[in-house]
Amino acid sequence: MINIKIKSIWQGKVGIRDKYIVDAFTNKKGLYLTYKDDFMIIPYEEIDRKLITPRIPVMVKDNYSGDVHQLFYFKWKPNKSQLELL
């Protein structure tokens, strides 16, 4: 699993940078996303489907570094946090 800390959710979706998607796809790993006290797991198979599906890429320019990267959006479906279960 590749751990990623999410800073914000936009319209019920999280944007993941292309470098994490490529790393997960290349190493056949899933993504473990955390946002505040919640977490979500995106399995490798879902990443594989996302790369195969044709779509218009969302390109973003980082204001600080000037780097341009692509974002992949996933619907935020958090698992129940362990604290809620206690």
N, C-alpha and C positions, 0 to 999 in steps of 0.2 A: 504494500500500500504506500502511496505517496501522500503525505500529510500536507494540507493546505489550509491556512487560516483565512477565512473570508471576512472582508472588512465591511461589505455592504450587500444588500439584496435590492434588486431593481425589478419592480413589477412582478414579484414572486419568483424571480430567476437570479441565478448567480453566474457571473462571467468568469470563466477560467482562461488564463493565458495559454497561448498555443504551446509554449515551451513545456508546460506541465502535461498537456494532452499528448504531445509527441513523445515525451519521456515515458508516460504510462503505456502508450501504444507500443513503443519499441521494446520495453521490458515486460510487456504483458502483465501490467499491474493495474489495480484499481486506484481510485482516489478516495481519500478520507478527508472530508471537508468539515471544518468547525466554524461555527458562528455563534458568538456569545456562549451560552450553555448547551447549545444543540449541536448535533453532528449529523452528517449524511454520508453514506457510502455510495460511490458510483462504481459499479463493477466494470472490468475490462471490456466485457461484451457490449456494454452501452457506449463506451468510448469508441469501440470499433465501428458500431452502427453510425455514430455521429460523424465519423470521418468519411464513411462511404456515401452518406446522404448528400446529394448536391444541394448547395445553398449559396446565398450571397455572403461573402465573408464580411465580418465586422472588424474593420481596422481601427486601431486606437493609437494615438501618439502620446507618449509619456512626456509631460511638460518639463520634468526635471532632467531626464537623460536624453531626450530627443529620440529615443528608440520607438519604432513602429512595430506593433505586434497585433496578432489576430485574437479575438475573443470567441470562445465557444460558450453558449448559454445552456444551462440546465435548469429545469424547474426545481425550486427548493422544496424538497420533501424530507424534512428532518425526522430522524428516529427519536423516540421519546428519550429524554435524558435520564440517566440513572437517578438523579436527585428527585425527579417527579415520581419515580416508582417506589421510593422509600416512604 
